[in-house]
Amino acid sequence: MKGWLKDRRLCICILLAVLIIYHLYFLWLSSVKMELSELLYADFMLLVVIGVCTVSDWYRWIKKTEGWQNAMQTASYVLIEELDDTGELQTVLAHNEQEYLREQKEHYMQQQELQDYISRWSHEIKLPLAALRMMNERNTDAALQKDMQKQLEKMERQLHMMLCTAKAWMPAGDRSIMKIELKKAIQSAVKNASYFLIHEGFEIQIEDSVDILVLSDEQWLVYMLDQLISNAVKYHKEHPVLTFSCEVREYAVLHVRDNGIGIRQEELSAVFERGYTGRNQRNGAYRSTGMGLYFVRKIADLLGHTVTITSREQDYTDIQITFSHDGDFFHLTNL
């Protein structure tokens, strides 16, 4: 009852004011004087009407209040379209905010548990992989040893990428932006893929223009470059060349260019979409998951970088990473 009185206090005050004015007018101000009995009869009829309206309104208010209160107890969220009162709206908004924060916390904890599980599993699987590598070193069949070595390198590389990918899904992103040497990050990524680059006979060209400082997270930048190098290895042609160069104007733009099979023009706008593999599966030599460039774009967004791509089929692919900082910064020489 207190809640109903609080919600209807304005209407009650207006009604009382109207009744007072009504009585004052007919008792003292009106030229037509009403008998007291007539006024009391009119008051009685008004009270009956007001009483019926009050009981009806109170009943509807009870049903409505019980409805959204039950909804708050049984449902995650309550639709604010169902409310027409400021007090109710504030209560429901507070409830919805608490529910949203609870779900966010629960979702974060689930992601953290999944990442912890993946991290533990990844570290546990490294032991049998190391054992397999040692066993393969004693393999007397040179051809088989070479094939096994290639598969072991693939497994370890995929294991590393899986760990980084799991971290990328975390809201915080586990990132630390600082001044880093771009050339050093490129060399680390090339070293990570050195087995496959050598195996496929790649010529690596790292131009002097990349010897600059950029604001980024070295771990994540190396991961992005790992993905780009992996794509270059997967989709190369004869006499493969992988070039790293940089141009500095208002922004620093890193170019990662290969002379592989390229990408069709009609597919360029979709290559960063999740799960997109293209029509030709990029020659089918490797099974594409369509996730590599998707994660490159996702991590670039986390770091505040921009990723774009240009390509010509059977000619080249050039992926540009733009470090969005003042151009004068990139000419610094000391960390």
Secondary structure by P-SEA (a helix, b strand, c coil): caaaaaaaaaaaaaaaaaaaaaaaaaaccccccccaaaaaaaaaaaaaaaaaaaaaaaaaaaaaaaaaaaaaaccccccccccccaaaaaaaaaaaaaaaaaaaaaaaaaaaaaaaaaaaaaaaaaaaaaaaaaaaaacccaaaaaaaaaaaaaaaaaaaaaaaaaaaaccccccccccccaaaaaaaaaaaaaaaaaaabbbbbbcccccccccccaaaaaaaaaaaaaaaaaccccbbbbbbbbbbccbbbbbbcccccccccccccccccccccccccccccccccccaaaaaaaaaaaacbbbbbccccccbbbbbbbccccccccccccc
